[in-house]
Amino acid sequence: MIKTATCAEELEYIMTLVQRYDERKEKGFTLEFAYNMIYIVRLTCGHFEIFQTPCNEHYSLQENLKNAKTHAETSKCTKCICNW
């Protein structure tokens, strides 16, 4: 994800997630994802957020990409003042 970041803001978001992961790892926590497709999308408010979804025989890649696009085009941040 770092190598394919499209702008400085997206790279900053990814690096923040990496830093948080490293901090939790140092404290003995492990992070596991219940999903296996993770996208970083730019939301309507202009901020970036992670969109996660399963990818298997029931949920196709095409359907997941369509859902990620729809989510990005219709959503604001979940934990941001712009969503209040």
N, CA, C and O atoms as CSV, one atom per row, in Angstrom:
chain,resi,resn,atom,element,x,y,z
A,1,MET,N,N,0.820,-1.186,0.000
A,1,MET,CA,C,0.000,0.000,0.000
A,1,MET,C,C,0.866,1.252,0.000
A,1,MET,O,O,0.518,2.252,-0.628
A,2,ILE,N,N,1.983,1.201,0.697
A,2,ILE,CA,C,2.859,2.369,0.762
A,2,ILE,C,C,3.371,2.729,-0.634
A,2,ILE,O,O,3.393,3.903,-1.004
A,3,LYS,N,N,3.777,1.736,-1.399
A,3,LYS,CA,C,4.333,1.986,-2.730
A,3,LYS,C,C,3.300,2.510,-3.713
A,3,LYS,O,O,3.659,3.167,-4.691
A,4,THR,N,N,2.026,2.233,-3.474
A,4,THR,CA,C,0.997,2.655,-4.423
A,4,THR,C,C,0.183,3.848,-3.939
A,4,THR,O,O,-0.838,4.177,-4.543
A,5,ALA,N,N,0.610,4.500,-2.870
A,5,ALA,CA,C,-0.099,5.683,-2.378
A,5,ALA,C,C,-0.140,6.743,-3.482
A,5,ALA,O,O,0.848,6.970,-4.179
A,6,THR,N,N,-1.285,7.375,-3.624
A,6,THR,CA,C,-1.488,8.310,-4.733
A,6,THR,C,C,-1.188,9.761,-4.381
A,6,THR,O,O,-1.092,10.611,-5.267
A,7,CYS,N,N,-1.039,10.051,-3.075
A,7,CYS,CA,C,-0.724,11.425,-2.679
A,7,CYS,C,C,-0.146,11.414,-1.261
A,7,CYS,O,O,-0.154,10.383,-0.589
A,8,ALA,N,N,0.343,12.543,-0.825
A,8,ALA,CA,C,0.971,12.662,0.488
A,8,ALA,C,C,-0.023,12.377,1.614
A,8,ALA,O,O,0.336,11.770,2.622
A,9,GLU,N,N,-1.249,12.807,1.445
A,9,GLU,CA,C,-2.265,12.593,2.485
A,9,GLU,C,C,-2.558,11.100,2.657
A,9,GLU,O,O,-2.688,10.614,3.781
A,10,GLU,N,N,-2.659,10.387,1.553
A,10,GLU,CA,C,-2.904,8.944,1.629
A,10,GLU,C,C,-1.710,8.243,2.274
A,10,GLU,O,O,-1.892,7.360,3.112
A,11,LEU,N,N,-0.504,8.622,1.896
A,11,LEU,CA,C,0.696,8.034,2.470
A,11,LEU,C,C,0.755,8.303,3.974
A,11,LEU,O,O,1.116,7.417,4.750
A,12,GLU,N,N,0.404,9.511,4.383
A,12,GLU,CA,C,0.390,9.859,5.804
A,12,GLU,C,C,-0.599,8.974,6.569
A,12,GLU,O,O,-0.307,8.525,7.678
A,13,TYR,N,N,-1.760,8.729,5.977
A,13,TYR,CA,C,-2.775,7.866,6.612
A,13,TYR,C,C,-2.240,6.447,6.771
A,13,TYR,O,O,-2.388,5.844,7.834
A,14,ILE,N,N,-1.626,5.918,5.735
A,14,ILE,CA,C,-1.074,4.567,5.791
A,14,ILE,C,C,0.021,4.485,6.849
A,14,ILE,O,O,0.062,3.530,7.625
A,15,MET,N,N,0.898,5.466,6.887
A,15,MET,CA,C,1.993,5.460,7.846
A,15,MET,C,C,1.480,5.565,9.287
A,15,MET,O,O,2.082,4.997,10.199
A,16,THR,N,N,0.382,6.282,9.498
A,16,THR,CA,C,-0.233,6.358,10.821
A,16,THR,C,C,-0.726,4.988,11.249
A,16,THR,O,O,-0.557,4.597,12.404
A,17,LEU,N,N,-1.335,4.257,10.325
A,17,LEU,CA,C,-1.804,2.901,10.635
A,17,LEU,C,C,-0.636,1.978,10.960
A,17,LEU,O,O,-0.719,1.171,11.886
A,18,VAL,N,N,0.443,2.092,10.209
A,18,VAL,CA,C,1.634,1.277,10.454
A,18,VAL,C,C,2.202,1.594,11.838
A,18,VAL,O,O,2.573,0.688,12.585
A,19,GLN,N,N,2.269,2.874,12.173
A,19,GLN,CA,C,2.793,3.283,13.482
A,19,GLN,C,C,1.928,2.725,14.608
A,19,GLN,O,O,2.449,2.214,15.600
A,20,ARG,N,N,0.604,2.823,14.455
A,20,ARG,CA,C,-0.295,2.284,15.482
A,20,ARG,C,C,-0.104,0.781,15.632
A,20,ARG,O,O,-0.102,0.260,16.748
A,21,TYR,N,N,0.057,0.085,14.510
A,21,TYR,CA,C,0.283,-1.358,14.545
A,21,TYR,C,C,1.573,-1.667,15.302
A,21,TYR,O,O,1.596,-2.552,16.158
A,22,ASP,N,N,2.642,-0.941,14.988
A,22,ASP,CA,C,3.933,-1.166,15.645
A,22,ASP,C,C,3.837,-0.918,17.151
A,22,ASP,O,O,4.407,-1.667,17.943
A,23,GLU,N,N,3.115,0.135,17.543
A,23,GLU,CA,C,2.959,0.449,18.964
A,23,GLU,C,C,2.205,-0.662,19.686
A,23,GLU,O,O,2.576,-1.053,20.793
A,24,ARG,N,N,1.153,-1.166,19.060
A,24,ARG,CA,C,0.373,-2.253,19.675
A,24,ARG,C,C,1.195,-3.539,19.728
A,24,ARG,O,O,1.112,-4.295,20.697
A,25,LYS,N,N,1.976,-3.781,18.702
A,25,LYS,CA,C,2.796,-4.984,18.652
A,25,LYS,C,C,3.830,-4.973,19.783
A,25,LYS,O,O,4.079,-6.002,20.412
A,26,GLU,N,N,4.432,-3.796,20.039
A,26,GLU,CA,C,5.415,-3.659,21.118
A,26,GLU,C,C,4.797,-3.948,22.487
A,26,GLU,O,O,5.483,-4.406,23.401
A,27,LYS,N,N,3.508,-3.681,22.617
A,27,LYS,CA,C,2.818,-3.918,23.888
A,27,LYS,C,C,2.307,-5.353,24.006
A,27,LYS,O,O,1.681,-5.713,25.003
A,28,GLY,N,N,2.574,-6.167,22.989
A,28,GLY,CA,C,2.170,-7.569,23.038
A,28,GLY,C,C,0.834,-7.879,22.398
A,28,GLY,O,O,0.384,-9.025,22.428
A,29,PHE,N,N,0.192,-6.874,21.818
A,29,PHE,CA,C,-1.078,-7.102,21.144
A,29,PHE,C,C,-0.821,-7.601,19.725
A,29,PHE,O,O,0.178,-7.247,19.099
A,30,THR,N,N,-1.713,-8.405,19.245
A,30,THR,CA,C,-1.645,-8.804,17.843
A,30,THR,C,C,-2.913,-8.323,17.156
A,30,THR,O,O,-3.977,-8.245,17.771
A,31,LEU,N,N,-2.791,-8.012,15.911
A,31,LEU,CA,C,-3.939,-7.566,15.130
A,31,LEU,C,C,-4.269,-8.626,14.103
A,31,LEU,O,O,-3.389,-9.120,13.397
A,32,GLU,N,N,-5.519,-8.964,14.025
A,32,GLU,CA,C,-5.964,-9.926,13.026
A,32,GLU,C,C,-7.160,-9.342,12.298
A,32,GLU,O,O,-7.994,-8.664,12.899
A,33,PHE,N,N,-7.238,-9.601,11.030
A,33,PHE,CA,C,-8.352,-9.128,10.230
A,33,PHE,C,C,-9.295,-10.285,9.921
A,33,PHE,O,O,-8.859,-11.386,9.585
A,34,ALA,N,N,-10.568,-10.023,10.037
A,34,ALA,CA,C,-11.568,-11.024,9.683
A,34,ALA,C,C,-11.869,-10.960,8.195
A,34,ALA,O,O,-12.606,-11.796,7.671
A,35,TYR,N,N,-11.316,-9.994,7.528
A,35,TYR,CA,C,-11.550,-9.819,6.101
A,35,TYR,C,C,-10.229,-9.974,5.365
A,35,TYR,O,O,-9.162,-9.810,5.955
A,36,ASN,N,N,-10.297,-10.285,4.097
A,36,ASN,CA,C,-9.050,-10.468,3.367
A,36,ASN,C,C,-8.894,-9.528,2.180
A,36,ASN,O,O,-7.947,-9.675,1.407
A,37,MET,N,N,-9.788,-8.578,2.016
A,37,MET,CA,C,-9.636,-7.545,0.994
A,37,MET,C,C,-9.715,-6.204,1.706
A,37,MET,O,O,-10.735,-5.871,2.310
A,38,ILE,N,N,-8.641,-5.443,1.632
A,38,ILE,CA,C,-8.570,-4.161,2.319
A,38,ILE,C,C,-8.245,-3.081,1.292
A,38,ILE,O,O,-7.263,-3.188,0.558
A,39,TYR,N,N,-9.073,-2.048,1.247
A,39,TYR,CA,C,-8.884,-0.945,0.308
A,39,TYR,C,C,-8.797,0.347,1.105
A,39,TYR,O,O,-9.422,0.478,2.158
A,40,ILE,N,N,-8.038,1.279,0.613
A,40,ILE,CA,C,-8.055,2.621,1.174
A,40,ILE,C,C,-8.819,3.477,0.179
A,40,ILE,O,O,-8.444,3.584,-0.988
A,41,VAL,N,N,-9.898,4.086,0.661
A,41,VAL,CA,C,-10.770,4.867,-0.219
A,41,VAL,C,C,-10.810,6.314,0.254
A,41,VAL,O,O,-10.697,6.592,1.447
A,42,ARG,N,N,-10.972,7.239,-0.703
A,42,ARG,CA,C,-11.172,8.654,-0.372
A,42,ARG,C,C,-12.677,8.877,-0.309
A,42,ARG,O,O,-13.396,8.656,-1.284
A,43,LEU,N,N,-13.138,9.319,0.853
A,43,LEU,CA,C,-14.565,9.509,1.076
A,43,LEU,C,C,-15.030,10.862,0.552
A,43,LEU,O,O,-14.221,11.676,0.107
A,44,THR,N,N,-16.336,11.093,0.609
A,44,THR,CA,C,-16.894,12.339,0.082
A,44,THR,C,C,-16.392,13.562,0.824
A,44,THR,O,O,-16.386,14.663,0.274
A,45,CYS,N,N,-15.964,13.379,2.081
A,45,CYS,CA,C,-15.440,14.502,2.858
A,45,CYS,C,C,-13.991,14.812,2.488
A,45,CYS,O,O,-13.440,15.820,2.931
A,46,GLY,N,N,-13.367,13.947,1.675
A,46,GLY,CA,C,-11.994,14.161,1.247
A,46,GLY,C,C,-10.958,13.414,2.060
A,46,GLY,O,O,-9.782,13.387,1.697
A,47,HIS,N,N,-11.384,12.806,3.160
A,47,HIS,CA,C,-10.462,12.046,3.992
A,47,HIS,C,C,-10.374,10.600,3.511
A,47,HIS,O,O,-11.228,10.134,2.757
A,48,PHE,N,N,-9.334,9.899,3.954
A,48,PHE,CA,C,-9.138,8.500,3.598
A,48,PHE,C,C,-9.602,7.598,4.726
A,48,PHE,O,O,-9.524,7.960,5.899
A,49,GLU,N,N,-10.084,6.421,4.360
A,49,GLU,CA,C,-10.511,5.443,5.346
A,49,GLU,C,C,-10.326,4.050,4.762
A,49,GLU,O,O,-10.329,3.867,3.544
A,50,ILE,N,N,-10.166,3.077,5.641
A,50,ILE,CA,C,-10.026,1.690,5.190
A,50,ILE,C,C,-11.414,1.102,4.953
A,50,ILE,O,O,-12.326,1.282,5.761
A,51,PHE,N,N,-11.558,0.403,3.845
A,51,PHE,CA,C,-12.776,-0.339,3.524
A,51,PHE,C,C,-12.368,-1.801,3.448
A,51,PHE,O,O,-11.490,-2.166,2.666
A,52,GLN,N,N,-13.006,-2.644,4.265
A,52,GLN,CA,C,-12.652,-4.056,4.311
A,52,GLN,C,C,-13.825,-4.910,3.869
A,52,GLN,O,O,-14.983,-4.566,4.106
A,53,THR,N,N,-13.521,-6.007,3.236
A,53,THR,CA,C,-14.567,-6.911,2.794
A,53,THR,C,C,-13.984,-8.302,2.547
A,53,THR,O,O,-12.809,-8.426,2.201
A,54,PRO,N,N,-14.787,-9.340,2.721
A,54,PRO,CA,C,-14.300,-10.675,2.398
A,54,PRO,C,C,-14.217,-10.860,0.891
A,54,PRO,O,O,-14.948,-10.207,0.146
A,55,CYS,N,N,-13.355,-11.724,0.446
A,55,CYS,CA,C,-13.279,-12.046,-0.975
A,55,CYS,C,C,-13.194,-13.562,-1.081
A,55,CYS,O,O,-12.184,-14.168,-0.722
A,56,ASN,N,N,-14.246,-14.151,-1.567
A,56,ASN,CA,C,-14.307,-15.597,-1.709
A,56,ASN,C,C,-15.273,-15.947,-2.823
A,56,ASN,O,O,-15.640,-15.083,-3.620
A,57,GLU,N,N,-15.684,-17.183,-2.889
A,57,GLU,CA,C,-16.575,-17.582,-3.979
A,57,GLU,C,C,-17.955,-16.928,-3.884
A,57,GLU,O,O,-18.671,-16.843,-4.881
A,58,HIS,N,N,-18.326,-16.470,-2.696
A,58,HIS,CA,C,-19.625,-15.816,-2.530
A,58,HIS,C,C,-19.553,-14.316,-2.849
A,58,HIS,O,O,-20.496,-13.752,-3.404
A,59,TYR,N,N,-18.436,-13.677,-2.499
A,59,TYR,CA,C,-18.240,-12.248,-2.744
A,59,TYR,C,C,-17.129,-12.082,-3.783
A,59,TYR,O,O,-15.954,-12.283,-3.475
A,60,SER,N,N,-17.490,-11.726,-4.979
A,60,SER,CA,C,-16.510,-11.611,-6.066
A,60,SER,C,C,-15.705,-10.321,-5.960
A,60,SER,O,O,-16.126,-9.363,-5.312
A,61,LEU,N,N,-14.553,-10.309,-6.599
A,61,LEU,CA,C,-13.720,-9.110,-6.634
A,61,LEU,C,C,-14.484,-7.948,-7.266
A,61,LEU,O,O,-14.419,-6.824,-6.766
A,62,GLN,N,N,-15.194,-8.199,-8.341
A,62,GLN,CA,C,-15.955,-7.144,-9.009
A,62,GLN,C,C,-17.004,-6.546,-8.076
A,62,GLN,O,O,-17.186,-5.329,-8.037
A,63,GLU,N,N,-17.687,-7.400,-7.332
A,63,GLU,CA,C,-18.700,-6.916,-6.392
A,63,GLU,C,C,-18.038,-6.099,-5.275
A,63,GLU,O,O,-18.559,-5.061,-4.867
A,64,ASN,N,N,-16.893,-6.572,-4.788
A,64,ASN,CA,C,-16.181,-5.854,-3.734
A,64,ASN,C,C,-15.717,-4.480,-4.200
A,64,ASN,O,O,-15.851,-3.499,-3.469
A,65,LEU,N,N,-15.171,-4.402,-5.413
A,65,LEU,CA,C,-14.729,-3.113,-5.948
A,65,LEU,C,C,-15.905,-2.163,-6.134
A,65,LEU,O,O,-15.790,-0.968,-5.863
A,66,LYS,N,N,-17.024,-2.688,-6.592
A,66,LYS,CA,C,-18.229,-1.870,-6.752
A,66,LYS,C,C,-18.686,-1.345,-5.388
A,66,LYS,O,O,-19.044,-0.174,-5.261
A,67,ASN,N,N,-18.675,-2.207,-4.371
A,67,ASN,CA,C,-19.081,-1.792,-3.027
A,67,ASN,C,C,-18.125,-0.753,-2.447
A,67,ASN,O,O,-18.566,0.198,-1.801
A,68,ALA,N,N,-16.824,-0.923,-2.669
A,68,ALA,CA,C,-15.839,0.050,-2.188
A,68,ALA,C,C,-16.060,1.399,-2.862
A,68,ALA,O,O,-15.997,2.437,-2.203
A,69,LYS,N,N,-16.316,1.394,-4.158
A,69,LYS,CA,C,-16.567,2.636,-4.905
A,69,LYS,C,C,-17.834,3.321,-4.387
A,69,LYS,O,O,-17.840,4.531,-4.160
A,70,THR,N,N,-18.893,2.554,-4.202
A,70,THR,CA,C,-20.144,3.102,-3.685
A,70,THR,C,C,-19.943,3.680,-2.289
A,70,THR,O,O,-20.437,4.766,-1.985
A,71,HIS,N,N,-19.220,2.954,-1.445
A,71,HIS,CA,C,-18.940,3.430,-0.085
A,71,HIS,C,C,-18.180,4.753,-0.131
A,71,HIS,O,O,-18.511,5.685,0.601
A,72,ALA,N,N,-17.170,4.838,-0.981
A,72,ALA,CA,C,-16.364,6.052,-1.085
A,72,ALA,C,C,-17.190,7.232,-1.583
A,72,ALA,O,O,-16.999,8.361,-1.131
A,73,GLU,N,N,-18.095,6.978,-2.500
A,73,GLU,CA,C,-18.885,8.055,-3.104
A,73,GLU,C,C,-20.046,8.524,-2.232
A,73,GLU,O,O,-20.615,9.587,-2.479
A,74,THR,N,N,-20.402,7.738,-1.211
A,74,THR,CA,C,-21.590,8.074,-0.430
A,74,THR,C,C,-21.321,8.234,1.061
A,74,THR,O,O,-22.258,8.464,1.825
A,75,SER,N,N,-20.074,8.120,1.495
A,75,SER,CA,C,-19.789,8.117,2.930
A,75,SER,C,C,-18.848,9.239,3.351
A,75,SER,O,O,-18.041,9.739,2.567
A,76,LYS,N,N,-18.984,9.613,4.614
A,76,LYS,CA,C,-18.040,10.508,5.273
A,76,LYS,C,C,-17.310,9.688,6.334
A,76,LYS,O,O,-17.677,8.542,6.597
A,77,CYS,N,N,-16.287,10.268,6.937
A,77,CYS,CA,C,-15.497,9.574,7.957
A,77,CYS,C,C,-16.387,9.059,9.080
A,77,CYS,O,O,-17.394,9.677,9.428
A,78,THR,N,N,-16.001,7.922,9.637
A,78,THR,CA,C,-16.757,7.379,10.759
A,78,THR,C,C,-16.353,8.024,12.075
A,78,THR,O,O,-17.160,8.071,13.003
A,79,LYS,N,N,-15.123,8.525,12.181
A,79,LYS,CA,C,-14.641,9.112,13.430
A,79,LYS,C,C,-14.064,10.495,13.201
A,79,LYS,O,O,-12.982,10.806,13.699
A,80,CYS,N,N,-14.762,11.316,12.463
A,80,CYS,CA,C,-14.254,12.636,12.113
A,80,CYS,C,C,-15.328,13.680,12.377
A,80,CYS,O,O,-16.521,13.391,12.273
A,81,ILE,N,N,-14.918,14.862,12.710
A,81,ILE,CA,C,-15.880,15.933,13.002
A,81,ILE,C,C,-16.752,16.253,11.782
A,81,ILE,O,O,-17.863,16.760,11.934
A,82,CYS,N,N,-16.254,15.959,10.574
A,82,CYS,CA,C,-17.053,16.264,9.387
A,82,CYS,C,C,-18.280,15.372,9.293
A,82,CYS,O,O,-19.176,15.651,8.496
A,83,ASN,N,N,-18.344,14.307,10.084
A,83,ASN,CA,C,-19.500,13.410,10.061
A,83,ASN,C,C,-20.583,13.813,11.057
A,83,ASN,O,O,-21.647,13.195,11.093
A,84,TRP,N,N,-20.326,14.843,11.866
A,84,TRP,CA,C,-21.311,15.266,12.873
A,84,TRP,C,C,-22.266,16.260,12.303
A,84,TRP,O,O,-23.164,16.727,13.004
